[in-house]
Structure formats: C-alpha cells, structure tokens
C-alpha cells in the first residue's frame, strides 16, 4: 500500500463529504438547509448522492483509524463503520411516523458521535470532545424534533456538530500526509540514482 494513501483518504474524505452535502442540498427540490439534517438528503430524489457520501465518509474515518494505529484509533474506525452501516438505513423525515429503519439510522448516528467524543477525549483533544458533546446535547435536547425550540435551525446546528470533528480529522490527517511526503521524495530520489 502506498504510504500516502491512508492520510490522503483521511484528509480528503471529510472535505469531500462537506462538498457533496452542499451539492446534494442544492439539487434536492425543496430542501431547507437551515431546518433539515444532512441525513434528510438521503431520502427521495437524488438521495443516492448523500448515501454515497456517507459511504465515502465512513471509508475516510476507517482510513484515519488505521493511520493512527492505536486503540484510540479504533474508536474512529468504529465511527466509520457505523457511518457506513447508517448509509443503508434511511432516516425518517421530521414529523413523519418513526420506522425501524429511521430508528436504526438515528441510533447509529448517536453511536457515531459518542465514539468520536470518546476518541477525541482519549486522543488528547478534550476541547474538541467537549465542543462535539455540547453541540450534540443542544441538537438532541432542543432542535432534533418537530416542536423543539430550535428546530427551525436544526440543520445548521447539526452541520456545526458534524464540522467540528471532521475539520479536526482532516487537519490531523493532512499533517501526517505532509510528514510522509518528504520521506517518499527521498526514497524516490534514491531509486532514481
């Protein structure tokens, strides 16, 4: 395996997830970025874009876990595997009756965020863990359900909760990618002689 593959996947995956989420929101008729969650993008017209996007993000998180090569990294791998699993369980739109698929999707995403919070706490990034926990708490308690006082901005709150860990992961992976690059250039130069 090429030494740059894992850090490259872990660097680009979260950025691609953000870009594809914006694209999916632009092409989905009637989608409200302020109120609706990113999981809502996987329901109905053009839902395949967001479903594929979840798969890409899951692979990126697993790549990051392998890159870390530690028990702490296993939590990122668990989160990645749960994102992949959640891609196969369509969420229930706000206000719609709850289905077993929607309940499974929601449970998986709760597990994803709890695994990320634990991973950040164990990885020495307690501020990131606290920020994700606080954002998740606000979303679950005050925004996630129709009738909640912040439901009109649930989509925006969720995007912040998602962005915090993904920025941290992407930046951390980019640092490892940059650290690998000089060593590869030295090996390539030696092989060229």
C-alpha positions, -999 to +999 in steps of 0.1 A: +000+000+000+013+034-009+023+053+023+003+084+013-030+065+006-044+065+042-035+101+051-048+112+017-082+094+022-085+108+057-076+143+046-099+144+015-128+123+028-142+149+053-137+177+028-155+158+000-183+149+025-188+187+031-188+195-006-211+167-016-235+176+012-238+211-002-242+197-037-270+173-026-287+202-008-287+223-040-301+196-062-328+183-038-361+201-045-375+219-015-346+211+008-342+236+036-305+237+048-314+256+080-340+232+092-333+198+076-305+175+086-278+160+063-295+126+067-327+140+051-307+144+019-306+106+015-344+104+013-362+107-020-350+124-051-312+124-055-308+106-022-282+083-037-257+113-036-259+115+002-260+077+006-227+075-014-214+105+006-219+086+039-200+056+024-171+079+014-170+095+049-171+060+065-141+049+045-122+081+054-128+076+091-116+040+089-085+052+070-079+077+097-082+049+124-057+027+106-034+057+102-034+062+140-025+026+147-037+026+183-066+016+205-077+053+204-078+050+166-102+020+170-129+044+181-125+064+148-128+031+130-159+022+149-174+056+139-165+050+103-181+015+102-212+029+119-214+057+092-212+030+065-240+010+082-262+041+087-260+047+049-281+016+044-308+028+069-328+057+056-338+083+082-373+094+089-381+129+079-391+153+107-427+149+116-431+115+098-440+084+117-410+066+131-399+034+112-374+007+122-351+020+095-352+055+108-348+044+144-317+023+134-303+053+115-307+076+145-292+051+169-262+046+146-256+083+144-258+087+181-232+059+185-210+076+159-209+109+178-204+092+212-175+072+197-160+104+182-164+122+216-146+094+234-119+092+206-111+129+210-111+127+248-086+098+246-066+113+218-058+144+239-082+168+222-106+174+251-117+207+237-129+191+205-146+163+226-163+190+247-174+210+216-189+179+199-206+169+231-221+203+237-233+206+201-248+171+202-265+179+235-281+211+221-292+193+189-308+163+208-324+184+235-335+215+217-335+210+179-339+174+167-376+170+169-405+190+154-417+214+181-383+218+198-375+255+203-345+254+179-360+230+153-361+258+127-323+258+128-317+221+134-299+216+101-274+244+109-268+231+144-262+196+131-237+209+105-217+226+132-217+194+152-205+175+121-180+201+111-160+202+143-148+166+143-144+165+105-122+196+105-100+181+133-097+148+115-089+164+081-063+187+096-047+160+116-045+137+086-031+165+064-003+169+089+005+132+087+003+134+049+028+163+049+051+144+072+051+114+049+058+134+017+095+143+024+103+106+031+087+095-001+106+121-021+139+109-006+131+073-014+121+082-050+153+102-055+174+073-042+156+049-065+162+072-095+200+071-090 
